[in-house]
Amino acid sequence: MAETTDQNKPMIWKELVLGFAVVESCIYHSIRTIPIVTASNAEEVLFTDNLTRLTKLEVDETVKGVLPVPFPTYEVTGSMSVEGEEFSEVLLLGYEYPGVESPDWIEILKREVENPRRCV
């Protein structure tokens, strides 16, 4: 669900998280978690480029288990549209858990866009 829809303004989406899949990689000798989120609508299932993170594992990866999350837990993503560009990068901003005060997601999005701390 989008909180802001005006063009050239920040967009924030919150997707319900059902749990986290614990995935082991034999190639990299590591364990990672993948959020299991719901799709907002049928169009998202058909057209999202992020769906593969929910459904496919890399070669030699195995699901070791699923971590439950309290209801309702949300994955929060955001995008800052750039004038003249049709699409802009969607950034993972964090998670909202029940009983925990949520940060100002618009401010976090602005900081991420100005100074990304993501690994390359």
N, C-alpha and C positions, 0 to 999 in steps of 0.2 A: 504494500500500500504506500503510495507516495504522500508525503506531507506537504510538499510544495510543488506546484506544477507550472508556474510561470516560466517562460523561456528565459535563458541566461540567468537563472537563479539556482541556488543549491537544491538538490533533490535528495531526500532521505527515504530509504525503504526499510521496513522491518518485516522479516520473515520468521514465522514460527519455527522454532527448533524442536525437533522431536527427541534428539539425542546426538551422541557423537560416536561414529564408528572408529574403533581402534584398529589401525592397519599396520602390519609389519612388512617391511621390505627386506627380502633376503639379499638383494643386490647391494643396497646401501647400509645394511645392518642397522636399521633404524625403525622407530615406531612413530607414527603420526596419527592425528585424529582428523576426521572429516565430519563436519556438521551435517546432520540429516535434517534438511529443511523441507517445508511444504511448498508446493507451487501455489501461487496466488490464483492462477486461472489456467485454462487449457492452452491459451496462446503462449504463456510463459513456458509451459512444458514443450511446446513445439518449436519455439523460436529462440530460447535462451542459449547462449554459448557456454553458460556455466553448468549446464545440466550434467556434463560428463563428470564433474567432481562428485556428483551424487550417485552415479550409476556404474562407473568403470574404474577398475583398478589397473595399476601399471603391471608390467610383466613381473612375475615372481613376487607379487604382493598378496597377502592373506589377511582377511578380516579376523581379528583375534577376539573381538567382543564388541559390545555396544554399551556406552556409558549413558545412563538415564540423566535427564535434566529436570529440574522442577518446572511445573507448568504455571504460567506461561513464560518461556524463555525465548528471546528474539535475537536473531542475527541482524545487525544494523549495518547497512551499506549506504554509500552516498556517491553522488556524482555532481560535479560542478561544470555546467555546460559552458562551452567556449563559443563566443560569437563567431558565426560563419562555419562552424562545424556541426554536422548532423548528430554525431555521437561523441560522447566523452567517456573516459575511463571510469568504471565503477570500482570504488575502493571499499574494502572491508574496514569498518570503523570500530567494531567491537560487538559486545553482546549485552543484552539487558536481562537481568534475572529478577524474579519477584522478590520484593522486600529490600532491594538495593536501589539507592537513589541513582537515577540515570544522569550521565553528564550532558552537557549541551552539545548535541551531535553536530549542529551546524558549525560551531566553533572548531570542533575536532576535524570536520571535513575541510574547513578553510586552512587549518594548520597542515594537514596531510597534503593538500594541493600545493601549498607554498613550499613545504620542506618535507618531501616524502622520506620516510625512514625504512622503506621496504628493501629487502635484500634483492640483489640482482643475480 
